[in-house]
């Protein structure tokens, strides 16, 4: 670190390391000594947290003052970093122990490396810079590794302009920039009144529930009406991860009272639960599905519940429950539940399928298999749906003598199938033919506790079916709908009751749309 009284530090070079025997925070400041106020200042992420995947939320909004990304390769050989934006994909070659720049388009971007058959995806570092062409709007931020992202982030300092200056007062030039890793709806707490703009600068309207629909690889700018984004709390309800930054937008800023500064949004450390559903693969077996990607009556649904530790504390005594509502809307498919545990480096640790537990080496090959005894709490064979009463993982790594929790970056996946009911009853119809699951996570922050963590996630799976409830039609004798009757015609009424809410012990009332049947107009008598 350079003391304020120092005049220069010319020995700071690419690849230099700072090592400490205690936890420290390190910030890098770089600038042009002939550029007056031109500088870049950002956090250096500890190299043990570097990743093979990053998302950049800050887009270019003015071509003459572009945003950019600097990629650093710490390895002794060149690496290929792939990128994708809203409009293009490509590959950047970053030389060994060197950097490579990338000009951001009018969207967000994703940078990542890929694993080979023998080596994991190489990790790298990435930082964002804004306005490399002048001193007017310059600021920078370190990209957050995807492995550190969560579904919530809070803005620390988020001033829209200099609060101590009267020049250009009332302006808001420094938005919060957000991009999600998948399409989602994001919610914001703590705002007075928000204005949200997409990559093209168009205003994004709030949904009826107050959220804002965001698309992957698009860059969104959030501005509060009080001209201060400090304290805004961003979160998704479906578990979708996102990244963000706060900093000056060159578009519209005239420089007066603006702040040439910014920073990345630090994700809120948490345990992340997600759940997905899809039509189970039938492979020609129509008792499973017809493989048209739509979940229909009588078909099997495949669920995946994922728990990932993105907090800073190990999670012990993990308990997952998952209950279906309405209770008879679907039934568990016997022997379909599997559990898989992944290490923080992404490699598979062990898995359970029915009564067989398989342990894996780091290279992915099988180390050993164990047959679980009947009645063992880890035995998944049989008709019983273990997640309904709660499935507990007491030791993430059984190969060690001590009791291990789920470490930061580690994850557990549960997959299982249910068979949707083939007919419709009142309870199912009242829920619009939707299977609802409520996933709950319990656990503790040390080996002896299991009640310190309590999280809930709801998931809905709609059945692809057009439900007609209580429709009353006028027809002819063949059942064809008619628009009028002639005097003397027999009136036929066709009633469709899709949810079968008949009750033999009570009177059922049917009402048709018009108070009287449609009659043909008659000529007056002479």
C-alpha positions as CSV (number, residue, x, y, z in Angstrom):
1,X,0.0,0.0,0.0
2,X,1.2,3.5,-0.8
3,X,1.0,6.1,2.0
4,X,-0.6,9.4,1.2
5,X,2.7,11.1,1.6
6,X,4.4,8.9,-1.1
7,X,5.0,10.5,-4.4
8,X,5.2,7.4,-6.6
9,X,4.9,3.6,-6.7
10,X,6.5,2.7,-10.0
11,X,7.1,-0.9,-9.0
12,X,3.4,-2.0,-9.2
13,X,3.2,-4.5,-12.1
14,X,0.8,-6.9,-13.7
15,X,0.8,-10.2,-11.7
16,X,2.1,-8.6,-8.5
17,X,0.7,-10.2,-5.3
18,X,-0.2,-9.0,-1.9
19,X,-0.1,-11.7,0.8
20,X,-1.2,-11.3,4.4
21,X,-1.5,-13.6,7.4
22,X,-4.9,-12.0,8.4
23,X,-8.0,-11.0,6.4
24,X,-7.5,-7.7,4.5
25,X,-9.2,-5.6,1.9
26,X,-7.2,-4.4,-1.1
27,X,-8.1,-1.6,-3.5
28,X,-6.3,-0.7,-6.7
29,X,-6.1,2.9,-7.9
30,X,-4.8,3.6,-11.4
31,X,-4.7,6.9,-13.3
32,X,-3.2,9.2,-15.9
33,X,-0.7,11.5,-14.2
34,X,-1.4,14.1,-17.0
35,X,-5.2,13.6,-16.8
36,X,-6.1,15.9,-13.9
37,X,-8.9,13.9,-12.2
38,X,-8.8,10.9,-14.5
39,X,-8.5,7.7,-12.4
40,X,-9.8,4.2,-11.9
41,X,-10.4,2.8,-8.4
42,X,-11.8,-0.7,-7.6
43,X,-11.7,-3.6,-5.2
44,X,-9.2,-6.4,-5.8
45,X,-11.1,-9.7,-5.4
46,X,-9.1,-12.4,-3.5
47,X,-7.6,-14.7,-6.1
48,X,-9.1,-17.8,-4.3
49,X,-12.5,-16.3,-5.3
50,X,-11.7,-15.7,-9.0
51,X,-14.0,-17.5,-11.3
52,X,-14.4,-18.8,-14.8
53,X,-17.5,-16.8,-15.3
54,X,-18.5,-13.1,-14.9
55,X,-21.4,-10.9,-15.9
56,X,-20.8,-7.2,-16.8
57,X,-23.9,-5.0,-16.1
58,X,-22.6,-1.6,-17.3
59,X,-23.3,-1.0,-21.0
60,X,-22.2,1.7,-23.4
61,X,-24.8,4.4,-23.5
62,X,-22.7,7.0,-25.4
63,X,-20.5,5.8,-28.2
64,X,-17.9,8.6,-27.6
65,X,-17.6,7.6,-23.9
66,X,-17.8,3.8,-24.0
67,X,-17.7,1.3,-21.2
68,X,-15.1,-1.5,-21.4
69,X,-13.9,-4.6,-19.7
70,X,-10.3,-5.6,-18.9
71,X,-9.6,-9.3,-18.6
72,X,-6.5,-10.6,-16.7
73,X,-5.1,-14.1,-17.3
74,X,-2.9,-15.2,-14.3
75,X,-1.8,-18.5,-16.0
76,X,1.5,-19.3,-17.7
77,X,-0.3,-20.1,-21.0
78,X,-2.8,-18.3,-23.0
79,X,-6.5,-18.8,-22.3
80,X,-9.6,-18.3,-24.5
81,X,-12.4,-16.3,-22.9
82,X,-15.7,-16.6,-24.6
83,X,-18.2,-13.7,-24.5
84,X,-21.9,-13.2,-25.3
85,X,-23.9,-10.0,-25.4
86,X,-27.5,-9.4,-26.4
87,X,-26.5,-9.3,-30.1
88,X,-23.2,-11.2,-30.6
89,X,-20.9,-14.0,-29.4
90,X,-17.2,-14.5,-29.8
91,X,-13.9,-15.5,-28.3
92,X,-11.0,-13.4,-26.9
93,X,-7.5,-14.8,-26.6
94,X,-5.7,-13.5,-23.5
95,X,-2.0,-14.1,-23.5
96,X,-0.2,-15.6,-20.5
97,X,0.1,-13.2,-17.5
98,X,-1.4,-10.5,-19.6
99,X,-4.6,-8.5,-20.0
100,X,-7.1,-8.1,-22.9
101,X,-9.6,-5.3,-23.4
102,X,-13.2,-5.5,-24.6
103,X,-15.5,-2.6,-25.6
104,X,-19.0,-3.0,-24.2
105,X,-22.0,-2.7,-26.6
106,X,-25.3,-1.2,-25.7
107,X,-26.1,-4.3,-23.5
108,X,-24.7,-6.4,-20.7
109,X,-22.2,-9.1,-21.4
110,X,-21.1,-12.5,-20.1
111,X,-17.4,-13.6,-20.1
112,X,-16.5,-17.3,-19.4
113,X,-14.0,-20.0,-20.0
114,X,-14.8,-23.7,-20.6
115,X,-13.4,-26.9,-19.2
116,X,-11.6,-29.5,-21.3
117,X,-11.7,-33.2,-20.9
118,X,-8.7,-33.1,-18.6
119,X,-8.7,-29.7,-17.0
120,X,-11.3,-27.5,-15.3
121,X,-12.3,-24.1,-16.8
122,X,-9.4,-21.7,-16.2
123,X,-10.1,-18.9,-13.8
124,X,-9.4,-15.2,-14.5
125,X,-10.0,-11.7,-13.2
126,X,-12.2,-9.0,-14.8
127,X,-12.7,-5.3,-14.1
128,X,-15.0,-2.7,-15.8
129,X,-14.0,0.8,-16.8
130,X,-16.3,3.6,-18.0
131,X,-15.3,6.5,-20.4
132,X,-11.7,5.6,-21.3
133,X,-11.7,8.6,-23.7
134,X,-11.9,11.6,-21.4
135,X,-11.9,12.8,-17.8
136,X,-15.6,13.6,-17.8
137,X,-17.3,10.4,-16.7
138,X,-14.5,8.1,-15.6
139,X,-15.0,5.4,-13.0
140,X,-14.4,1.6,-12.6
141,X,-15.6,-1.5,-10.8
142,X,-14.5,-5.1,-10.3
143,X,-16.8,-7.6,-11.8
144,X,-18.3,-10.0,-9.3
145,X,-17.5,-13.7,-10.0
146,X,-20.6,-15.6,-10.9
147,X,-19.8,-18.1,-8.1
148,X,-20.3,-15.2,-5.6
149,X,-23.6,-13.9,-7.0
150,X,-26.9,-14.3,-5.0
151,X,-30.5,-13.3,-5.5
152,X,-30.2,-10.1,-3.3
153,X,-28.0,-7.0,-3.2
154,X,-28.2,-3.7,-1.3
155,X,-26.7,-0.5,-2.5
156,X,-24.3,1.2,-0.1
157,X,-23.3,4.6,-1.4
158,X,-25.6,5.6,-4.3
159,X,-25.7,9.4,-4.7
160,X,-27.1,10.6,-8.0
161,X,-24.9,13.8,-7.8
162,X,-22.7,15.7,-5.4
163,X,-24.9,16.5,-2.4
164,X,-22.6,19.4,-1.3
165,X,-22.7,21.3,-4.6
166,X,-25.4,23.6,-6.0
167,X,-24.2,23.3,-9.6
168,X,-26.6,21.1,-11.5
169,X,-28.6,20.4,-8.4
170,X,-31.6,18.3,-8.7
171,X,-30.0,15.9,-11.2
172,X,-29.5,12.2,-11.0
173,X,-26.6,11.0,-13.1
174,X,-25.5,7.9,-11.3
175,X,-27.9,5.0,-11.6
176,X,-27.7,1.4,-10.4
177,X,-26.9,-0.9,-13.3
178,X,-28.4,-4.4,-13.1
179,X,-28.3,-7.5,-15.3
180,X,-29.6,-11.0,-14.4
181,X,-28.1,-14.3,-15.4
182,X,-31.5,-15.5,-16.6
183,X,-34.9,-13.8,-17.4
184,X,-36.6,-12.9,-14.2
185,X,-38.6,-10.3,-12.3
186,X,-36.7,-8.1,-9.9
187,X,-38.1,-6.2,-6.9
188,X,-36.8,-3.1,-5.2
189,X,-37.3,-2.0,-1.6
190,X,-36.5,1.4,-0.1
191,X,-37.3,3.5,-3.2
192,X,-39.4,6.7,-3.3
193,X,-40.4,6.4,-6.9
194,X,-38.3,4.5,-9.5
195,X,-37.5,5.1,-13.1
196,X,-36.1,2.0,-14.9
197,X,-34.5,2.1,-18.4
198,X,-33.4,-0.8,-20.5
199,X,-30.3,-1.1,-22.8
200,X,-32.1,1.0,-25.5
201,X,-33.0,3.7,-23.0
202,X,-36.7,2.9,-23.1
203,X,-38.6,3.1,-19.8
204,X,-39.6,-0.3,-18.2
205,X,-43.0,-0.2,-16.5
206,X,-43.6,-1.9,-13.2
207,X,-45.6,-5.1,-13.2
208,X,-48.9,-5.2,-11.1
209,X,-47.0,-6.8,-8.2
210,X,-44.4,-4.0,-8.2
211,X,-41.6,-5.9,-9.8
212,X,-39.8,-5.2,-13.1
213,X,-39.3,-7.9,-15.8
214,X,-35.6,-8.2,-16.8
215,X,-34.1,-10.1,-19.7
216,X,-30.8,-11.9,-19.7
217,X,-27.9,-10.0,-21.2
218,X,-29.8,-6.7,-21.1
219,X,-28.5,-3.8,-19.0
220,X,-31.0,-1.9,-16.8
221,X,-30.6,1.5,-15.1
222,X,-32.5,2.2,-11.9
223,X,-33.0,5.8,-10.7
224,X,-34.9,6.9,-7.6
225,X,-36.9,10.2,-7.7
226,X,-35.1,11.5,-4.6
227,X,-31.9,11.5,-6.7
228,X,-30.2,9.1,-4.2
229,X,-30.0,5.3,-4.8
230,X,-28.3,4.7,-1.5
231,X,-29.9,1.8,0.5
232,X,-32.0,0.4,-2.4
233,X,-32.6,-3.3,-1.8
234,X,-32.7,-5.5,-5.0
235,X,-34.0,-9.1,-4.9
236,X,-35.6,-11.8,-7.0
237,X,-38.3,-14.1,-5.7
238,X,-37.5,-17.1,-8.0
239,X,-33.9,-17.4,-6.9
240,X,-32.4,-15.9,-10.1
241,X,-28.9,-14.5,-9.6
242,X,-28.0,-11.1,-10.8
243,X,-25.1,-8.6,-10.6
244,X,-25.0,-4.8,-10.5
245,X,-23.0,-1.7,-10.0
246,X,-23.5,1.9,-9.1
247,X,-21.9,4.7,-11.2
248,X,-22.2,7.7,-13.5
249,X,-24.0,7.3,-16.8
250,X,-22.4,9.4,-19.6
251,X,-25.8,9.7,-21.3
252,X,-27.3,13.0,-20.2
253,X,-24.6,14.0,-17.8
254,X,-23.2,17.5,-18.5
255,X,-20.5,17.1,-15.9
256,X,-21.6,19.7,-13.4
257,X,-22.2,18.3,-9.9
258,X,-21.6,14.8,-11.3
259,X,-19.6,12.2,-9.5
260,X,-16.8,10.4,-11.4
261,X,-17.0,7.4,-9.2
262,X,-18.8,4.0,-8.8
263,X,-18.5,0.5,-7.4
264,X,-19.9,-3.0,-7.8
265,X,-22.9,-4.1,-5.7
266,X,-21.8,-6.7,-3.2
267,X,-24.1,-9.7,-3.3
268,X,-25.9,-10.4,0.0
269,X,-24.3,-13.7,1.2
270,X,-27.0,-16.3,1.5
271,X,-28.1,-19.9,1.0
272,X,-29.8,-20.0,-2.4
273,X,-32.7,-22.4,-3.1
274,X,-34.0,-22.8,-6.6
275,X,-36.6,-25.2,-8.1
276,X,-37.3,-26.1,-11.7
277,X,-39.8,-28.3,-13.4
278,X,-40.2,-29.9,-16.8
279,X,-42.1,-32.6,-18.6
280,X,-40.3,-35.9,-17.8
281,X,-38.6,-37.6,-20.7
282,X,-40.8,-40.4,-21.9
283,X,-38.7,-41.8,-24.7
284,X,-41.8,-43.2,-26.4
285,X,-43.5,-44.4,-23.2
286,X,-46.8,-42.5,-23.2
287,X,-47.5,-43.5,-19.6
288,X,-44.6,-41.0,-18.7
289,X,-45.1,-38.3,-21.3
290,X,-45.5,-37.5,-25.0
291,X,-42.2,-35.5,-25.1
292,X,-43.8,-32.3,-26.4
293,X,-42.2,-30.2,-23.6
294,X,-45.7,-29.4,-22.1
295,X,-46.9,-30.9,-18.9
296,X,-50.3,-32.4,-19.5
297,X,-52.9,-34.3,-17.5
298,X,-51.7,-37.8,-16.5
299,X,-48.0,-37.1,-17.4
300,X,-44.9,-37.2,-15.2
301,X,-43.2,-34.0,-14.1
302,X,-39.5,-33.9,-13.3
303,X,-38.5,-31.5,-10.5
304,X,-35.0,-30.4,-9.5
305,X,-34.4,-28.6,-6.2
306,X,-31.0,-27.0,-5.8
307,X,-29.4,-25.7,-2.6
308,X,-26.2,-23.7,-3.0
309,X,-24.1,-22.1,-0.3
310,X,-23.3,-18.5,-1.3
311,X,-23.0,-17.4,2.3
312,X,-19.8,-17.1,4.3
313,X,-20.6,-19.9,6.9
314,X,-20.9,-23.6,6.4
315,X,-24.4,-25.1,6.5
316,X,-24.9,-28.1,8.8
317,X,-27.7,-30.6,9.3
318,X,-29.4,-29.6,6.0
319,X,-33.1,-30.5,6.0
320,X,-35.2,-30.1,2.8
321,X,-39.0,-30.6,2.7
322,X,-41.2,-30.2,-0.3
323,X,-45.0,-30.6,-0.1
324,X,-47.4,-30.7,-3.0
325,X,-50.7,-28.7,-3.1
326,X,-53.5,-29.7,-3.8
327,X,-52.4,-32.9,-2.1
328,X,-54.0,-35.1,-4.7
329,X,-53.0,-33.1,-7.8
330,X,-50.0,-35.4,-8.3
331,X,-48.4,-38.5,-6.8
332,X,-44.8,-39.4,-6.2
333,X,-43.2,-41.8,-8.7
334,X,-41.6,-44.6,-6.7
335,X,-37.8,-44.7,-6.7
336,X,-37.4,-41.4,-8.6
337,X,-35.8,-39.3,-5.8
338,X,-32.0,-38.8,-6.2
339,X,-29.6,-36.7,-4.2
340,X,-26.2,-35.4,-5.5
341,X,-23.6,-33.4,-3.6
342,X,-21.1,-31.2,-5.4
343,X,-17.8,-29.8,-4.0
344,X,-17.1,-26.1,-4.0
345,X,-14.9,-26.6,-7.1
346,X,-17.9,-27.9,-9.0
347,X,-16.9,-31.6,-9.0
348,X,-19.3,-34.3,-7.9
349,X,-18.7,-35.6,-4.4
350,X,-21.3,-38.3,-4.0
351,X,-24.8,-39.3,-5.0
352,X,-27.7,-41.5,-3.9
353,X,-30.0,-43.4,-6.2
354,X,-32.5,-45.7,-4.4
355,X,-30.3,-47.7,-2.0
356,X,-26.9,-47.1,-3.7
357,X,-24.6,-44.3,-2.6
358,X,-21.7,-43.6,-5.0
359,X,-18.6,-41.6,-4.1
360,X,-16.6,-39.8,-6.8
361,X,-13.0,-38.8,-7.2
362,X,-12.1,-35.2,-8.2
363,X,-11.6,-36.3,-11.8
364,X,-15.2,-37.6,-11.9
365,X,-14.4,-41.3,-11.8
366,X,-16.1,-43.6,-9.3
367,X,-14.2,-44.1,-6.1
368,X,-16.6,-46.6,-4.4
369,X,-20.2,-47.6,-4.1
370,X,-22.1,-48.4,-0.8
371,X,-25.3,-50.3,-0.5
372,X,-27.5,-48.7,2.1
373,X,-29.4,-50.9,4.6
374,X,-33.2,-50.9,4.5
375,X,-34.5,-48.3,6.9
376,X,-31.4,-46.2,6.6
377,X,-32.3,-42.5,6.6
378,X,-30.3,-42.1,3.4
379,X,-32.1,-45.0,1.7
380,X,-34.2,-43.5,-1.1
381,X,-35.8,-46.7,-2.4
382,X,-39.5,-47.4,-2.2
383,X,-42.8,-45.6,-2.4
384,X,-42.3,-43.1,0.4
385,X,-41.6,-39.6,-0.7
386,X,-38.7,-38.6,1.6
387,X,-38.9,-34.9,0.9
388,X,-42.5,-34.7,2.3
389,X,-41.4,-35.5,5.8
390,X,-38.0,-34.0,5.3
391,X,-34.7,-35.4,4.0
392,X,-31.7,-34.6,6.2
393,X,-28.0,-34.5,5.2
394,X,-26.0,-34.6,8.4
395,X,-22.5,-35.0,6.8
396,X,-21.6,-33.5,3.5
397,X,-18.3,-35.3,3.3
398,X,-18.5,-38.8,4.9
399,X,-14.9,-39.5,4.0
400,X,-13.6,-37.4,6.9
401,X,-13.7,-38.1,10.6
402,X,-15.3,-34.9,11.5
403,X,-18.9,-33.8,10.7
404,X,-18.8,-31.5,7.6
405,X,-21.2,-28.9,6.5
406,X,-21.9,-27.5,3.0
407,X,-19.1,-25.1,2.3
408,X,-19.2,-21.9,0.4
409,X,-19.6,-22.7,-3.3
410,X,-20.9,-26.3,-2.6
411,X,-24.3,-27.4,-3.7
412,X,-26.8,-30.2,-3.2
413,X,-29.3,-31.3,-5.9
414,X,-32.5,-33.2,-5.4
415,X,-34.4,-34.6,-8.4
416,X,-37.6,-36.5,-8.4
417,X,-40.8,-37.1,-10.4
418,X,-44.5,-36.9,-9.8
419,X,-47.4,-38.2,-11.9
420,X,-50.0,-35.5,-12.5
421,X,-53.6,-36.7,-12.0
422,X,-55.4,-37.6,-15.2
423,X,-58.7,-36.1,-14.4
424,X,-60.0,-32.8,-12.8
425,X,-61.7,-32.4,-9.5
426,X,-62.9,-29.2,-7.8
427,X,-59.7,-28.6,-5.8
428,X,-57.5,-28.9,-8.9
429,X,-59.8,-26.7,-11.0
430,X,-59.9,-24.1,-8.2
431,X,-56.1,-23.8,-8.5
432,X,-56.3,-23.4,-12.3
433,X,-54.8,-26.9,-12.8
434,X,-51.6,-25.8,-11.2
435,X,-49.4,-28.1,-9.0
436,X,-47.8,-26.0,-6.3
437,X,-44.7,-27.0,-4.3
438,X,-43.5,-25.3,-1.2
439,X,-39.8,-26.1,-0.6
440,X,-38.4,-25.4,2.9
441,X,-34.7,-25.4,4.0
442,X,-33.6,-25.9,7.6
443,X,-30.1,-26.1,9.0
444,X,-27.6,-24.7,11.4
445,X,-24.3,-22.8,11.3
446,X,-22.4,-25.4,13.5
447,X,-22.5,-29.2,13.7
448,X,-24.8,-29.3,16.8
449,X,-27.6,-27.0,15.5
450,X,-30.3,-27.4,13.0
451,X,-32.7,-24.5,13.7
452,X,-30.7,-21.4,12.7
453,X,-31.7,-21.3,9.0
454,X,-35.3,-21.2,7.8
455,X,-36.0,-20.4,4.1
456,X,-39.0,-21.1,1.9
457,X,-39.4,-21.2,-1.9
458,X,-42.7,-21.7,-3.7
459,X,-42.9,-23.2,-7.2
460,X,-45.9,-23.6,-9.5
461,X,-46.2,-26.0,-12.4
462,X,-49.2,-25.3,-14.6
463,X,-50.9,-28.1,-16.6
464,X,-51.3,-27.4,-20.3
465,X,-55.1,-27.8,-20.6
466,X,-57.9,-25.4,-21.5
467,X,-60.4,-25.5,-18.7
468,X,-64.1,-24.6,-19.4
469,X,-66.0,-24.1,-16.2
470,X,-69.8,-23.9,-16.1
471,X,-70.3,-23.0,-19.8
472,X,-74.0,-22.9,-20.9
473,X,-74.8,-22.9,-24.7
474,X,-78.0,-23.0,-26.7
475,X,-77.9,-25.7,-29.4
476,X,-79.9,-27.7,-31.8
477,X,-80.8,-31.4,-31.5
478,X,-77.3,-32.4,-32.7
479,X,-75.5,-30.2,-30.2
480,X,-74.4,-27.5,-32.7
481,X,-74.5,-24.0,-31.3
482,X,-77.4,-21.9,-32.6
483,X,-77.8,-18.1,-32.6
484,X,-81.7,-18.0,-32.7
485,X,-84.8,-20.2,-32.5
486,X,-87.9,-20.0,-34.6
487,X,-91.3,-20.1,-32.8
488,X,-92.2,-23.7,-32.0
489,X,-88.6,-24.9,-32.1
490,X,-87.3,-27.1,-29.3
491,X,-84.7,-25.4,-27.1
492,X,-81.7,-27.4,-26.3
493,X,-79.2,-26.4,-23.6
494,X,-75.6,-27.8,-23.4
495,X,-73.9,-27.5,-20.1
496,X,-70.1,-28.0,-19.6
497,X,-68.9,-28.3,-16.1
498,X,-65.1,-28.8,-16.3
499,X,-64.3,-28.9,-12.6
500,X,-67.0,-31.5,-11.8
501,X,-68.2,-29.6,-8.8
502,X,-71.4,-31.6,-8.5
503,X,-72.9,-32.2,-5.1
504,X,-75.6,-34.9,-4.8
505,X,-76.8,-33.4,-1.4
506,X,-77.4,-29.8,-2.6
507,X,-79.2,-28.0,-5.3
508,X,-77.0,-27.0,-8.3
509,X,-78.0,-23.8,-10.0
510,X,-77.2,-23.2,-13.7
511,X,-77.5,-19.7,-15.2
512,X,-77.1,-18.9,-18.8
513,X,-75.7,-15.7,-20.2
514,X,-79.0,-14.1,-21.3
515,X,-82.2,-13.9,-19.2
516,X,-84.3,-15.4,-22.0
517,X,-83.4,-17.7,-25.0
518,X,-82.6,-15.9,-28.2
519,X,-85.9,-15.9,-30.3
520,X,-86.3,-15.0,-33.9
521,X,-87.9,-11.6,-34.4
522,X,-91.6,-12.0,-35.3
523,X,-93.6,-9.8,-37.6
524,X,-96.5,-8.0,-35.9
525,X,-100.0,-9.4,-36.6
526,X,-101.9,-7.6,-39.3
